[in-house]
């Protein structure tokens, strides 16, 4: 098992984290670190997810608010299961 995190979560209130490694493959048992308190947990990636893209920390449904950095960054326009890819195909800003 890796000791380097593959997914970072910034705030305990977040429902998404950010991939911090290249070429994360579906099925990877990720080490997730929360930078707010340096706690960690494990989560399985449900898809191949590029570096910098988000991962759902819990099941997210269409219409749910996406929380990153403890802030509302958008809404889900399609669902994502726990460990699933969250990006422009299923998450949109609320700005427009």
C-alpha positions in Angstrom: 0.0 0.0 0.0 1.2 3.5 -0.8 2.1 6.0 1.9 1.8 8.9 -0.4 -1.7 10.3 -0.8 -3.4 10.0 -4.2 -6.4 12.1 -3.1 -6.4 15.3 -1.1 -9.4 16.7 0.8 -9.0 20.2 2.1 -11.9 20.5 4.7 -13.9 18.0 6.8 -17.1 19.5 5.2 -15.9 18.7 1.6 -17.8 16.0 -0.4 -15.1 15.9 -3.1 -11.3 15.5 -3.1 -8.7 16.2 -5.7 -6.5 13.6 -7.4 -2.8 14.5 -6.9 -1.1 11.7 -8.9 -0.8 11.0 -12.6 -2.8 8.2 -14.3 -5.0 7.0 -11.4 -6.7 3.8 -12.6 -10.1 2.5 -11.8 -10.0 0.1 -8.9 -7.1 1.8 -7.1 -7.3 1.7 -3.3 -6.5 5.4 -2.7 -4.9 6.9 0.4 -6.9 10.0 1.1 -5.5 12.8 3.3 -7.6 15.6 4.8 -5.2 18.6 5.0 -7.4 20.3 7.6 -6.3 17.9 10.4 -3.9 15.5 8.6 -6.4 12.6 9.1 -6.6 9.9 6.4 -8.8 7.2 5.1 -9.0 4.9 2.1 -11.4 5.1 -0.9 -11.6 3.0 -4.1 -11.5 4.8 -7.4 -14.5 3.8 -9.6 -13.0 5.2 -12.8 -9.7 6.3 -14.4 -9.4 9.8 -13.1 -6.8 12.4 -14.3 -4.6 14.5 -12.0 -6.4 17.6 -10.8 -9.9 16.2 -11.2 -12.3 15.6 -8.4 -13.6 12.4 -6.8 -16.9 12.0 -4.9 -16.4 11.2 -1.2 -20.0 10.1 -0.9 -22.8 9.3 -3.4 -23.8 12.6 -5.1 -27.1 13.0 -6.8 -28.2 15.4 -9.5 -28.9 18.8 -7.9 -26.6 18.2 -4.9 -24.2 21.0 -3.9 -20.5 20.2 -4.4 -18.3 21.3 -1.5 -14.5 21.8 -1.9 -12.3 23.9 0.4 -15.4 24.0 2.7 -17.1 26.1 0.0 -19.9 25.7 -2.5 -18.2 25.3 -5.8 -21.2 24.1 -7.9 -24.0 21.6 -8.4 -24.2 18.1 -9.7 -26.0 17.8 -13.1 -25.6 14.0 -13.1 -24.9 11.6 -10.3 -21.5 10.3 -9.1 -21.1 7.3 -6.8 -18.6 7.3 -3.9 -15.2 7.1 -5.5 -16.6 8.3 -8.8 -15.2 11.0 -11.2 -16.6 14.5 -10.7 -15.8 17.0 -13.5 -17.5 19.1 -16.1 -19.6 16.1 -17.4 -21.5 16.0 -14.1 -20.7 19.2 -12.1 -21.4 22.8 -13.2 -20.8 26.1 -11.5 -23.9 27.9 -10.1 -22.5 31.3 -11.4 -24.4 31.0 -14.8 
